[in-house]
């Protein structure tokens, strides 16, 4: 049986975003080897029939010596596993995993899930990361992009060649059967906004908190919920202490973390993601699939999900006032208008972002290489 390595900077990412693909590959007869930093989700992936291997990846730091160590760990693991194909997600696995697989002449598919903090500013770090992408992707067989902005940026900057690139808008897609419409049961009298993301400022959480102040002046009986991990390894990480201060000021309600977002989406009236840049935000697809309207920033990754005025609203990036205006506009829509937005969003997901269609594309690509 042929072996496929799937690697990311967190096993949480693989478990939550790539498990349907893994199961599909297993059904096709492939053995799946997982490489990711250790946490409880690596154990869960093991329970799903995957062989799991721990690696140390410094997601937060810029220490090149640590990154060289990561490369050497990939090299050692790939010699040991002897995979037929490697599949990398997220920045450091895409770069350092590719160096290792290229050195050992292992076919590789990479997915650019998002460009991260390094691409938000034009500085030395930005230049270094672009160069690392350029040299690491030279011998890679296929590079997948999840939005047109990232795809265009890499092509125009000659970081990669167009012939080895593929645009799959919607990324891992969404299972519209699992994320099915549910009626709102709790907080029936309170309008609920929900932001689901890792707790980092680059997701626009600061603007979300500022917008809550503005909206509550006009509509005090409005809830602003946050759902996701705190204290993550990221330069713009938000601490639990920050969130507690916002809760004490009655600005937000922190829901913690979960492996099943469906009850929280079902209890919301609108899902919000004021991110500075995305690859292809799964949370917006999940909300749309459950017939919830969305508000998101007019940036790479987010704008592809929003049909402005049809399934939600676009707002300006890093502009809490404009975000608040769109939230107020959403509140002031009639229930029937929001319901129509939700229906439109679900139909869009079924036509454009179904996981069945996207998994079929992945399988065809994999089978063409091994």
ABEGO torsion letter per residue (X at the ends): XBBBBBBBABAAAAAAAAAAAAAAAAAAGBBBBBBBBBBAAAAAAAAAGBBBBBBBBBAABABAAAAAAAAAAAAAAAAAAGBABBBBBEAAAAAAAAAAAAAAGBBBBBBBAEAEAAAABBBAAAAAAAAAAAAAAAABABBBBABAAAAAAAAAAGABBAAABBBBBGEAEBBAAABBBBBBABGAABBBBBBBBBBBAAAGAAAAAAAAAAAAAABABBBBBBBEBBGBBBAABBBAAAAAAAAAAGABBBAEBBABAAAAAAABABBBBABABBABBAAAAAAAAAGBBBBBBBBBGAAAABBBGAAEBBBBBGBAAAAAAAAAAAAABBAAAAAAAAAAAAAAAAAAABAAAAAAAAAAAAAAAX
